[in-house]
Amino acid sequence: MTDFNHTRAGFHLPEGVTYLDGNSLGPMPVAAVQRVAAMMRDEWAEQLIRGWNSAGWYVQPRHVGDRIARLIGAGEGQVVMGDTLSIKVFQALSAARALRPERRVILSDAGNFPSDLYVAEGLARAVDAELRVVAPEAVADAIGPDLAVLMLTEVDYRTGRRHDMASLTERAHQAGALTVWDLAHSAGAVDVDLLGADADFAVGCTYKYLNGGPGAPAFIWTHPRLADAAQPILQGWMGHAAPFAFDLDYRPAGGIERMRVGTPPVIAMTALDAALDIWDGVQMADLRARSIELTQRFIAGVEANCPDVALNSPRDPLLRGSQVSFRHPQAYAVMQALIAQGIIGDFRAPDVLRFGFAPLYNDERDVDHAVEVLAQLLRDGSWDQPHFHQKAAVT
Ligand SMILES: *Cc1c(COP(=O)(O)O)cnc(C)c1O
């Protein structure tokens, strides 16, 4: 059994804060401070350029990838780190489309995160493909013989709705298409099983539920049956078969290594590596069970005490990730009022109050306290003050 009291102790959680926004940026692992300081002092400062070999910087993207693989149902040597998620979406999608050159359609849904859709739109323009965006419930029926790639984010960033990865992948395969799954709100949040679902490509970020820190590098996975056939469109030198031969011609490295582009962010990846120590003792089945307990308790509490808000997430926990959202016509001001009282959740336009539950550091006390404060400020109307309506640049 996973010991969630132990994992909670691994984080710095500021005094007076109930943190329910780990689906945007996870809190800082206590060990990250020492680890990054040691890397800078003992490796960068002392070993200088030699650190690429002597401190293992060059192989770090694969080593860290292996630690993430376990959390998403992938195998060793199948995941590599680097760049940001938007770039990894581009890489996976372009490689998938290139494997189905005779087909033009890229299908996604309107619940996807805008960056994924922007990237797909840009790629479609460049390679003469067509991006089709349908409602999340309409995805299965929109899969047809013209489909090249089904590109979905498994868990919706606003509602928490979770797609059925295995069945949609099967349906796409039956139609002769490939799948790209974005795990931004799944990795570290739900029990992902990429190999079990027989997915083709997957990508995700590490600064949300994995707690790697702001700007932590993204990951990419290719199913082993495709890894040596997938052509990276961003042909960077670190994805070359022999980067230090400095050939003028590009030859992709074998397997997932070809999805590397350029020099990896070693300092950021060192913080992420420290965060992954906390995950070593975690069983994803235990995490999923805890997450369901917490989200169910939150929904029950809010519905019993806050008549002004409406559930905006699937009621069935099996159809949900680890976040819950409610709608309120003045959600922005309500969230600002909550934050002023130390309950940090998120506002998402136009009217969504979003709360992420991370069993690594959230427990029943957080749930009950958030319910109590939300109920109180909705009851007394204290959220409706001019300063709570003022928008910040980053919301
Ligand atoms: C958070 C998120 C992103 C962010 O991409 P970055 O390149 O890391 O800024 C992209 N897609 C989805 C689905 C996300 O949830």
The ligand as a Gaussian input file, in Angstrom:
#p B3LYP/6-31G(d) Opt

LIG

0 1
 C       -0.806000      22.207000     -19.891000
 C       -1.059000      21.749000     -21.283000
 C       -0.248000      22.176000     -22.351000
 C        0.858000      23.183000     -22.142000
 O        1.877000      23.027000     -23.094000
 P        3.320000      23.684000     -22.820000
 O        4.017000      23.608000     -24.115000
 O        3.969000      22.870000     -21.736000
 O        3.112000      25.082000     -22.355000
 C       -0.488000      21.645000     -23.612000
 N       -1.502000      20.768000     -23.814000
 C       -2.299000      20.350000     -22.816000
 C       -3.377000      19.361000     -23.091000
 C       -2.118000      20.835000     -21.522000
 O       -2.934000      20.466000     -20.538000

